[in-house]
Amino acid sequence: MANKIRRDEEQRQCPICRMVISAWATKCRYCGEEVGRPKREEQKVTIKDLGGEQTTTYTLSGNVKDALEAFRAEQEMAMEAQRRQSESKGSWFHRKEEPAPSRPAAGQDSFSKLDARHKDLAQSVLADAYTPRPPAARRSGGIPEPIEKALKITGIAIGAVVLITLLVMGTGKLMAYMKTDDTVAPVLMQNEALLMLSRGEPLIEAFEESVRVANYNKTSQDREVMENLRNQLVEEINGLLDKEPYSEANYRKANSLVERAMLIDPSSTFRNLKGVVDAELKAYNMVLKDYDEGAQWAEFTLHNDTYRDQNGRPIPEERAGINGLIQNRFVIQSIRRQGGVVVMDRQRNQRKLVFRSKGADAQHFGGF
C-alpha cells in the first residue's frame, strides 16, 4: 500500500500526536496536522573527504564557548565600572589614570576546571580581550587625553574672560543709567520767565513760569532764575506794605500777591510772609470811635483778634492820650478838631496816619 511506510525508509515522530511517520512527510497521516519538512542534518566534511591529509583536530564544545563568553563579558563590565568610578573621583584637570586590566587568576572563577586542551584554547580566545589599550586611544573620538585637557582649560579660560567682560560692561551701563546730572536733561523746557519780565508782564506771572520750568528741567540754572524771581516778589510785597502814603488798596494787593505766590510755591518763604500781611491788615483795621480835643484823649475801636489782654481775651476798644499807645504800636501825636487825630506807626518807618472823622463808617486814613 502507498500509505505504508517501508522499513528501510527513514522515520520520525509526529510532533503533535507522537506517532511514527515518514521523515519526509509534511502532513501527519494520523492526526492530519502539518508537520513541515524535516531539517537537514548538519553535514560534516573532513579534510580527508576534501582530499587532504588526515589530521587530528579538536572542536570546542558549546558549553565551553558559552562559559568563556560569559566570563569575558563579566570581566569587561567590571573593568568598565572601575574605570567610570575612577573618572568620577578625579577633577577636570587631574583625572586618575585608568588601571590596566589584568587577567583573572586561575582558580578564582566559578566555572569548572579546564583540562589542558581547553586551557590552551581559553588563553588564545581571551588574549585580545585583556590587552590594555594605549592611553591616547581611550577617549571617544580618538582625541588624546593631553589634548582634551588642554582644550578644556582653554574653554574655561575663554568663558571666564567673556563673563568678566560682560560683568564690567553691564556694571558700567548700570552706573551710567543710575547717575543723575542736574545740569543735563534729555529734553529741556525753554525758560521764558526773564523774557516775560522784559516784555513788561507782571512779576507774579514770570515767577510762575520759572517755578514750572525749574520743576521740570531740574537744572541749577533754572533754579537760580526761580530763586531770583522769588526774592524780587518778596521785595514787591514788602514794598506795598511800606509804600507812602498808606493806602488800603496797597495792602489788599499785597495780600492777593502773597496768596497766589503760596499756590505757585508753597514754601516757608511765602507762608511766613502771609502771616506778616495778615497781621498788618488786622492792625490797620481800627476805627476812631471818639476823641476830646480839650482833654486830649482819643478812643479807637479795634478789629484785631491777635491783640489781647493779660487774660488772653481780645481787646475790642482802647483809649489813650497824647504820646499814648494804641495796640502797643501806634503813638497818638496830636488831637485837633479841624486836623483830626494824628498817630504814628512805629513799625512801618514811622508812618503818620490821620483820622479826620469819627464813627465806624467815617474811618479815613491819609498821609501828610
C-alpha positions as CSV (number, residue, x, y, z in Angstrom):
1,M,0.0,0.0,0.0
2,A,1.1,3.5,-0.7
3,N,0.3,4.7,2.8
4,K,2.5,2.1,4.4
5,I,6.0,3.1,5.4
6,R,8.8,1.0,4.1
7,R,11.1,-0.5,6.7
8,D,14.2,0.9,5.0
9,E,12.7,4.4,4.8
10,E,13.8,6.9,7.4
11,Q,11.2,7.7,10.0
12,R,10.4,10.3,12.7
13,Q,7.7,11.0,15.2
14,C,4.9,13.4,14.6
15,P,5.4,16.5,16.9
16,I,1.7,16.6,17.6
17,C,0.4,13.1,18.2
18,R,3.8,11.4,18.6
19,M,3.0,8.7,16.0
20,V,5.7,7.3,13.7
21,I,5.6,8.9,10.3
22,S,8.0,9.2,7.3
23,A,10.9,11.6,7.9
24,W,10.0,13.3,4.6
25,A,6.3,13.7,5.3
26,T,4.8,17.2,5.5
27,K,1.5,16.2,7.0
28,C,0.7,13.6,9.7
29,R,-1.4,10.7,8.3
30,Y,-2.8,10.1,11.8
31,C,-3.7,13.5,13.2
32,G,-3.8,15.4,9.9
33,E,-1.6,18.3,11.3
34,E,1.1,20.0,9.2
35,V,4.5,18.9,10.4
36,G,6.7,20.7,7.9
37,R,9.7,19.4,6.2
38,P,12.5,17.9,8.3
39,K,15.7,19.9,9.0
40,R,18.6,18.6,7.1
41,E,21.2,17.2,9.4
42,E,24.5,19.0,9.6
43,Q,26.9,17.5,7.2
44,K,30.4,17.0,8.5
45,V,33.2,17.1,5.9
46,T,36.7,16.2,6.9
47,I,40.0,17.1,5.4
48,K,40.2,13.6,4.1
49,D,36.8,14.0,2.3
50,L,38.2,17.0,0.6
51,G,41.3,15.2,-0.5
52,G,43.7,16.5,2.2
53,E,45.8,14.8,4.8
54,Q,44.1,13.3,7.8
55,T,44.9,15.3,10.9
56,T,43.6,15.2,14.4
57,T,41.5,18.4,15.3
58,Y,39.7,19.3,18.4
59,T,36.4,21.3,18.2
60,L,35.5,23.4,21.2
61,S,32.2,22.3,22.8
62,G,29.3,24.6,23.1
63,N,29.3,24.7,26.9
64,V,32.9,25.8,27.0
65,K,32.3,28.6,24.5
66,D,29.3,29.9,26.4
67,A,31.3,29.8,29.6
68,L,34.2,31.7,28.1
69,E,31.9,34.4,26.5
70,A,30.1,34.9,29.9
71,F,33.4,35.2,31.7
72,R,34.7,37.7,29.3
73,A,31.6,39.8,29.4
74,E,31.6,39.8,33.2
75,Q,35.2,40.9,33.3
76,E,34.6,43.7,30.8
77,M,31.7,45.1,32.8
78,A,33.7,45.0,36.0
79,M,36.6,46.9,34.3
80,E,34.2,49.5,32.8
81,A,32.6,50.1,36.2
82,Q,36.0,50.5,37.8
83,R,37.1,53.0,35.0
84,R,33.9,55.1,35.5
85,Q,34.4,55.2,39.2
86,S,38.0,56.3,38.8
87,E,37.0,59.1,36.4
88,S,34.2,60.4,38.7
89,K,36.6,60.8,41.6
90,G,39.1,62.8,39.5
91,S,38.8,66.6,38.8
92,W,38.7,68.3,35.4
93,F,42.5,68.9,35.5
94,H,43.7,65.8,37.4
95,R,41.8,62.7,36.3
96,K,43.1,59.5,37.6
97,E,44.7,57.1,35.0
98,E,42.7,54.0,34.2
99,P,44.2,50.9,35.7
100,A,45.5,48.4,33.1
101,P,43.2,45.4,33.0
102,S,44.7,42.2,34.4
103,R,43.9,38.7,33.6
104,P,41.9,36.7,36.1
105,A,43.9,34.5,38.3
106,A,43.4,30.8,37.9
107,G,41.0,29.2,40.4
108,Q,39.1,32.5,41.1
109,D,36.2,31.9,38.7
110,S,33.1,29.9,39.5
111,F,33.4,27.6,36.4
112,S,34.6,24.0,36.4
113,K,38.3,23.2,36.0
114,L,39.5,23.1,32.4
115,D,41.7,20.4,31.0
116,A,45.0,21.2,29.2
117,R,43.4,21.4,25.8
118,H,40.6,23.8,27.0
119,K,43.1,25.9,28.9
120,D,45.2,26.5,25.7
121,L,42.1,27.4,23.8
122,A,40.9,29.8,26.6
123,Q,44.3,31.5,26.6
124,S,44.1,32.1,22.8
125,V,40.5,33.4,22.9
126,L,41.0,35.7,25.9
127,A,44.3,37.1,24.7
128,D,42.8,40.0,22.8
129,A,40.2,40.8,25.5
130,Y,42.7,41.6,28.2
131,T,45.2,43.5,26.1
132,P,45.4,47.1,27.6
133,R,44.5,49.9,25.2
134,P,47.1,52.7,24.8
135,P,46.3,55.9,26.7
136,A,46.0,58.0,23.6
137,A,43.1,55.9,22.3
138,R,41.0,55.7,25.5
139,R,38.9,58.8,24.8
140,S,35.9,58.7,22.5
141,G,36.5,60.3,19.1
142,G,40.2,59.4,19.1
143,I,41.3,62.7,20.9
144,P,44.4,62.1,23.1
145,E,43.9,62.9,26.8
146,P,46.5,65.7,27.0
147,I,44.9,67.5,24.1
148,E,41.5,67.0,25.6
149,K,42.7,68.6,28.9
150,A,44.3,71.5,27.1
151,L,41.0,72.1,25.2
152,K,39.0,72.1,28.4
153,I,41.4,74.5,30.1
154,T,41.3,76.8,27.1
155,G,37.5,76.7,27.1
156,I,37.2,77.6,30.8
157,A,39.7,80.5,30.4
158,I,37.7,81.9,27.4
159,G,34.5,81.6,29.3
160,A,35.9,83.4,32.3
161,V,37.2,86.3,30.2
162,V,33.8,86.6,28.5
163,L,32.0,86.6,31.8
164,I,34.2,89.2,33.3
165,T,33.8,91.4,30.2
166,L,30.0,91.1,30.4
167,L,30.0,92.0,34.1
168,V,32.2,95.1,33.5
169,M,30.1,96.3,30.6
170,G,26.9,95.7,32.5
171,T,28.1,97.5,35.6
172,G,29.2,100.5,33.5
173,K,25.9,100.8,31.8
174,L,24.0,100.4,35.1
175,M,26.1,103.1,36.8
176,A,25.6,105.4,33.8
177,Y,21.9,104.8,34.0
178,M,21.7,105.5,37.7
179,K,24.0,108.5,37.6
180,T,22.0,111.8,37.6
181,D,23.3,115.1,36.3
182,D,21.5,118.2,37.4
183,T,22.9,120.2,34.6
184,V,21.7,117.9,31.8
185,A,18.2,116.7,31.0
186,P,17.1,114.6,28.0
187,V,14.6,117.3,26.9
188,L,14.9,120.7,28.4
189,M,11.9,123.1,28.5
190,Q,12.7,126.7,27.4
191,N,12.6,129.1,30.3
192,E,10.8,132.3,29.2
193,A,10.5,133.9,32.7
194,L,13.1,136.6,32.0
195,L,11.7,137.2,28.6
196,M,8.3,137.8,30.1
197,L,9.8,140.4,32.5
198,S,11.5,142.2,29.6
199,R,8.1,142.4,27.9
200,G,6.7,144.2,31.0
201,E,4.5,141.3,32.1
202,P,3.7,141.0,35.9
203,L,6.3,139.7,38.1
204,I,3.9,137.0,39.6
205,E,3.4,135.6,36.0
206,A,7.1,135.4,35.4
207,F,7.7,133.8,38.8
208,E,5.0,131.1,38.0
209,E,6.8,130.3,34.7
210,S,10.2,130.0,36.4
211,V,8.8,127.6,39.0
212,R,7.2,125.4,36.3
213,V,10.3,125.2,34.2
214,A,12.6,124.6,37.3
215,N,10.5,121.7,38.5
216,Y,10.5,120.1,35.0
217,N,14.1,120.7,33.9
218,K,15.6,120.3,37.4
219,T,18.7,122.3,36.4
220,S,20.8,124.6,38.6
221,Q,20.4,127.4,36.1
222,D,16.6,127.3,36.2
223,R,16.6,127.0,40.0
224,E,18.7,130.1,40.1
225,V,16.3,132.1,38.0
226,M,13.4,130.9,40.2
227,E,15.2,132.0,43.4
228,N,15.9,135.4,42.0
229,L,12.3,136.0,41.0
230,R,11.1,134.7,44.4
231,N,13.3,137.3,46.1
232,Q,12.0,140.0,43.8
233,L,8.4,139.0,44.6
234,V,9.0,139.2,48.3
235,E,10.5,142.7,47.9
236,E,7.5,143.8,45.9
237,I,5.0,142.6,48.6
238,N,7.0,144.2,51.4
239,G,7.2,147.4,49.3
240,L,3.4,147.5,49.1
241,L,3.2,147.3,52.9
242,D,5.8,150.1,53.3
243,K,4.6,152.3,50.5
244,E,3.8,156.0,51.3
245,P,1.3,157.3,51.7
246,Y,-0.6,154.5,53.3
247,S,-3.3,153.0,51.0
248,E,-5.7,150.2,51.9
249,A,-5.6,149.2,48.2
250,N,-1.9,148.5,48.5
251,Y,-2.5,146.2,51.5
252,R,-5.2,144.3,49.6
253,K,-2.9,144.0,46.6
254,A,0.0,142.7,48.8
255,N,-2.4,140.1,50.3
256,S,-3.6,139.0,46.9
257,L,0.0,138.5,45.6
258,V,1.2,136.5,48.6
259,E,-1.9,134.2,48.4
260,R,-1.2,133.5,44.7
261,A,2.5,133.0,45.4
262,M,1.7,130.4,48.1
263,L,-0.3,128.4,45.5
264,I,2.6,128.6,43.0
265,D,5.4,127.9,45.5
266,P,4.2,126.6,48.9
267,S,7.5,127.3,50.6
268,S,8.2,128.6,54.0
269,T,9.1,132.0,52.5
270,F,5.6,132.8,51.4
271,R,4.0,131.2,54.3
272,N,5.8,133.4,56.7
273,L,5.2,136.4,54.5
274,K,1.4,135.6,54.5
275,G,1.5,135.8,58.3
276,V,3.1,139.3,58.2
277,V,0.5,140.6,55.7
278,D,-2.4,139.2,57.8
279,A,-1.0,140.9,60.9
280,E,-0.8,144.3,59.1
281,L,-4.3,144.0,57.8
282,K,-5.7,143.3,61.3
283,A,-3.6,146.1,62.9
284,Y,-4.7,148.8,60.5
285,N,-8.3,147.7,60.7
286,M,-9.2,150.2,63.5
287,V,-11.8,153.0,63.7
288,L,-11.7,156.3,65.5
289,K,-14.6,155.9,68.0
290,D,-14.4,159.2,69.9
291,Y,-11.9,161.9,71.0
292,D,-11.7,165.0,73.2
293,E,-9.7,167.9,72.0
294,G,-9.7,169.6,75.4
295,A,-8.9,166.6,77.4
296,Q,-6.5,165.4,74.7
297,W,-7.6,161.8,74.5
298,A,-8.8,159.5,71.7
299,E,-10.6,156.2,71.7
300,F,-10.4,153.6,68.9
301,T,-12.5,150.5,68.1
302,L,-10.2,147.6,67.2
303,H,-10.8,144.6,65.0
304,N,-7.6,142.7,65.7
305,D,-8.2,139.3,67.4
306,T,-4.4,138.8,67.9
307,Y,-4.2,141.9,70.2
308,R,-5.3,140.5,73.6
309,D,-5.2,141.4,77.3
310,Q,-3.4,139.6,80.1
311,N,-6.3,137.1,80.4
312,G,-5.9,136.2,76.7
313,R,-9.2,137.9,75.6
314,P,-9.3,140.2,72.5
315,I,-9.4,143.9,73.3
316,P,-12.3,145.5,71.4
317,E,-11.6,149.2,72.3
318,E,-8.7,151.1,73.5
319,R,-8.2,154.8,74.7
320,A,-5.0,156.8,75.0
321,G,-3.8,160.4,75.4
322,I,-1.1,162.3,73.8
323,N,2.0,160.1,73.3
324,G,-0.1,157.2,74.4
325,L,0.0,153.8,72.5
326,I,-2.8,152.0,70.7
327,Q,-2.1,148.3,70.2
328,N,1.4,148.9,71.6
329,R,2.3,150.2,68.1
330,F,0.5,153.4,67.1
331,V,1.6,156.6,69.0
332,I,-1.0,159.5,69.4
333,Q,0.8,162.7,68.4
334,S,-2.0,165.3,68.2
335,I,-5.7,165.7,68.6
336,R,-7.4,168.6,66.8
337,R,-10.9,169.3,65.9
338,Q,-10.0,170.6,62.4
339,G,-7.0,168.4,61.9
340,G,-8.3,165.2,63.3
341,V,-6.3,162.7,65.3
342,V,-2.7,162.1,64.1
343,V,-1.0,158.8,65.0
344,M,2.4,157.4,64.1
345,D,3.2,153.7,63.3
346,R,6.5,152.8,65.0
347,Q,6.8,149.5,63.0
348,R,6.4,150.9,59.4
349,N,9.1,153.5,59.1
350,Q,7.3,155.9,61.5
351,R,4.5,156.3,59.1
352,K,1.9,159.0,60.1
353,L,-1.8,158.4,59.8
354,V,-4.7,160.9,60.2
355,F,-8.2,160.0,61.4
356,R,-10.2,163.1,60.2
357,S,-13.7,161.9,61.5
358,K,-15.1,159.5,63.9
359,G,-17.6,156.7,63.6
360,A,-17.4,153.3,62.2
361,D,-18.4,154.4,58.8
362,A,-16.3,157.6,58.8
363,Q,-12.9,155.9,59.1
364,H,-10.4,157.7,56.9
365,F,-6.7,157.3,56.6
366,G,-4.4,159.8,54.9
367,G,-0.8,160.8,55.0
368,F,0.9,164.2,55.4
